[in-house]
Amino acid sequence: MEVRGSTVSPAETMAGNALLDEVRAQLAQIPLLGWLCGTLLATAVEQTVGESLAKALSLPAIPGLFGLRIILSPLFEILLAVIQYRRDIPGLVASLKTIAPDLALIPGAVAFILLVYILPTLIVARLSAPLTNRLAKWLLDRFPLWVSLLLHLGLFYATLHLWGDISEYRMLILRFILISIILTLSLNLVNGYMGEFSCSHPGFMAMGAYASSVLTVLFFVNDDVFGAPLLPPAIGPFMFPLALIIGGLVASVGALAVAIPSFRTRGDYLAIISLAFMFIVKSVIENLEIIGGPRGFMNQPKWANLPIVFAWTAICVWMIYNFTRSTIGKASCAVRDDETAAGAMTINTRRTKMVTFLFAAFWAGVAGGLFAHVMGYINPGTFGVLKLSEVLAMVYLGGLNSVVGSIAGALGLQLLMEVLRPLELWKWIVIPILLIVLMIRRPTGLIAFTEVKIEDLLRPRQTLRSSAQVPGEGR
Amino acid sequence: MPLLQVKNMTHFFGGLRAVHNYNLAIEPGQVRGLIGPNGAGKTTIFNLITGIYRPTEGEIILDGKNLVGFQPYEIAAMGIGRTFQNLRLWRHLTVLEHVKLARYSKIRYGLIGALFGTAERYREEAEIEERAYRLLEMMGIHHVANQVVINLPYGTQRKVEMARALASEPKLLLLDEPTAGMNPEELTEMVQVIRQIRDELGLAIFLIEHRMKVVMDLCETIQTLDFGEVIAEGTPEEIRSNPRVIDAYLGKEGVA
């Protein structure tokens, strides 16, 4: 069926295009519900036969991140070796020999991905499409939107959970990605929707992280500094959301300190003041001995497990989605595009900027709190310029003014950083270069100024036959 | 009592006296014009009335309330809508969003509604949207409602700005050169739109305009401004024949 080879005649190319169109048409019939069923089954396949399949393909273990690291890092190593030993042929050969065993793993990894993820997902999604289409339609027709939404979220969570269950490492990465999504979205509110440039997000994150950590450790943990728990630790997990919210509010109060002086005027003030704020937060924490100073703060109960982090991320995405689609939220876009006109159209520009900024800071604080309770340890060094550049990169990679863009940016960059981790120092050369290329190609990011409506996401897709009929009937 | 009354308004930019002893009284439903050479201070007067600048001296009274010291958004919400000389549209937003946003001060669902998507919010947003569509229909631009403004032709953008100003339900509409940069076709259309607004909505309109034909056609009385001072005021006929106006403005082209 497939058309391959170097000598492709025009007829064959056309056949290839037709095949591609056919594939595309087939895939277009699958609703989101179908894809979720597919990925859920794929992760279930991995759970059951992953281990033995990996062994059969002579892989040391189940590939952690879709085999990306197995595939990419030998290629980068070869590149590095070529750069290093340009003239020195024997040296090059010797180093290539050491890379060879890694290189030999690539076919196995590709086969694993194909057999475990791609094929089961595609097959199940396509075969179940008639059923899932009907189900999606039924859900939307019979129930309010949120019922369908919750079902999709549930399926998605189940997929994540099964996938993460394979290893501790995956569980950790998943939670980091989710936390990054919260951070990126909240920074996008300021840098994208409001059009200001804020650098204080690591500071807000630190405030949220420390505030919630102090609360949980003080009340629920037997700690050297803070003494015996004030409340029975058993109720701790139930009070955890409260600690996170307080952490977020503390960050909002911090945001007030940035907002009041900088929102009197527009321009670069916010960038400068917020950058200063980030450094102030960091050095204040470094000098507060009671919370560990530069050594960091530990003993946080590790309550931020996957369901908790997932739930908070879902709430964050939902709230920011709501906010950005409301006229009140869009006022910040009006302020960004023309503040004078916004004022002349009854928009309270100062309040709009304040609300958006404080709201963003709140979520940065919550993200910090979650981060602290994933790690069980934080230190002020985490919340510095490196973190800032990471979040900024996620925002600008994903795209300004777009909820989907931020999710994609956080996911993409976090995965990239993990995949390139074996490159160590080179990681920080490769990623910036990628970003520079991206900024030249698409200055506002991959998915900028694009909104995806939840209704469109969840709707059933038309089957081929009915979609062919529609134009004929002159709709 | 006039709708808007400006009394002895003077404004300085540093040492420069931009507006001197300016007086104005507009009755409800009146259309008045403001003409004058470039740099005479016409737009400054608009900016003073709408609160972008605060007058050095004088009073601006709308419906018996002194506006001096209020923020632009408060003044706008009290009932003064405006358009700008150089279009000030929100380049990333759609036409519909423009018109909806101008109702910002009338939104009641508040932050809670915005964040949690309450039923009240969806009801209110639907209500605003319906009003917005009606307004767009009146302006004849409902077919581009969901387009981003930056992609629209110039004349349509002007109409969007007008629709946006009207959406805030002003009692007084300030139009800063509504026909600037328009071709003859767009021009006639715009004059019609302004007439329609006056007749159907009964607004008072105060407009700055350079095209004499437009001003003379539309306005009941006209003020002529030169170096921040009113040098003549009267009906179109009076203005046309006033020697000071001809000297300062109308006849300038021949001299220069």
HADDOCK unambig.tbl for C-alpha pairs under 7 A between the chains (distance, minus, plus):
assign (segid A and resid 319 and name CA) (segid B and resid 115 and name CA) 5.19 0.50 0.50
assign (segid A and resid 319 and name CA) (segid B and resid 116 and name CA) 6.20 0.50 0.50
assign (segid A and resid 322 and name CA) (segid B and resid 114 and name CA) 6.18 0.50 0.50
assign (segid A and resid 322 and name CA) (segid B and resid 115 and name CA) 5.57 0.50 0.50
assign (segid A and resid 322 and name CA) (segid B and resid 116 and name CA) 6.63 0.50 0.50
assign (segid A and resid 322 and name CA) (segid B and resid 117 and name CA) 5.95 0.50 0.50
assign (segid A and resid 323 and name CA) (segid B and resid 114 and name CA) 5.02 0.50 0.50
assign (segid A and resid 323 and name CA) (segid B and resid 115 and name CA) 4.99 0.50 0.50
assign (segid A and resid 326 and name CA) (segid B and resid 114 and name CA) 5.63 0.50 0.50
assign (segid A and resid 327 and name CA) (segid B and resid 100 and name CA) 6.97 0.50 0.50
assign (segid A and resid 327 and name CA) (segid B and resid 101 and name CA) 6.00 0.50 0.50
assign (segid A and resid 328 and name CA) (segid B and resid 104 and name CA) 6.85 0.50 0.50
assign (segid A and resid 328 and name CA) (segid B and resid 114 and name CA) 6.54 0.50 0.50
assign (segid A and resid 329 and name CA) (segid B and resid 114 and name CA) 6.98 0.50 0.50
assign (segid A and resid 331 and name CA) (segid B and resid 101 and name CA) 6.58 0.50 0.50
assign (segid A and resid 334 and name CA) (segid B and resid 90 and name CA) 5.74 0.50 0.50
assign (segid A and resid 337 and name CA) (segid B and resid 90 and name CA) 4.88 0.50 0.50
assign (segid A and resid 337 and name CA) (segid B and resid 91 and name CA) 6.19 0.50 0.50
assign (segid A and resid 338 and name CA) (segid B and resid 88 and name CA) 6.59 0.50 0.50
assign (segid A and resid 338 and name CA) (segid B and resid 90 and name CA) 5.95 0.50 0.50
assign (segid A and resid 341 and name CA) (segid B and resid 88 and name CA) 5.99 0.50 0.50
assign (segid A and resid 343 and name CA) (segid B and resid 72 and name CA) 5.45 0.50 0.50
assign (segid A and resid 343 and name CA) (segid B and resid 73 and name CA) 4.57 0.50 0.50
assign (segid A and resid 344 and name CA) (segid B and resid 72 and name CA) 5.77 0.50 0.50
assign (segid A and resid 344 and name CA) (segid B and resid 73 and name CA) 5.59 0.50 0.50
assign (segid A and resid 344 and name CA) (segid B and resid 76 and name CA) 5.60 0.50 0.50
assign (segid A and resid 344 and name CA) (segid B and resid 81 and name CA) 6.91 0.50 0.50
assign (segid A and resid 344 and name CA) (segid B and resid 82 and name CA) 6.89 0.50 0.50
assign (segid A and resid 345 and name CA) (segid B and resid 73 and name CA) 6.52 0.50 0.50
assign (segid A and resid 345 and name CA) (segid B and resid 76 and name CA) 6.15 0.50 0.50
assign (segid A and resid 345 and name CA) (segid B and resid 102 and name CA) 4.81 0.50 0.50
assign (segid A and resid 345 and name CA) (segid B and resid 165 and name CA) 6.77 0.50 0.50
assign (segid A and resid 345 and name CA) (segid B and resid 168 and name CA) 6.64 0.50 0.50
assign (segid A and resid 346 and name CA) (segid B and resid 73 and name CA) 4.09 0.50 0.50
assign (segid A and resid 346 and name CA) (segid B and resid 74 and name CA) 6.40 0.50 0.50
assign (segid A and resid 346 and name CA) (segid B and resid 76 and name CA) 5.08 0.50 0.50
assign (segid A and resid 346 and name CA) (segid B and resid 77 and name CA) 5.15 0.50 0.50
assign (segid A and resid 346 and name CA) (segid B and resid 102 and name CA) 6.27 0.50 0.50
assign (segid A and resid 346 and name CA) (segid B and resid 104 and name CA) 6.13 0.50 0.50
assign (segid A and resid 346 and name CA) (segid B and resid 105 and name CA) 5.56 0.50 0.50
assign (segid A and resid 347 and name CA) (segid B and resid 73 and name CA) 5.52 0.50 0.50
assign (segid A and resid 347 and name CA) (segid B and resid 104 and name CA) 5.75 0.50 0.50
assign (segid A and resid 347 and name CA) (segid B and resid 105 and name CA) 6.46 0.50 0.50
assign (segid A and resid 348 and name CA) (segid B and resid 73 and name CA) 5.65 0.50 0.50
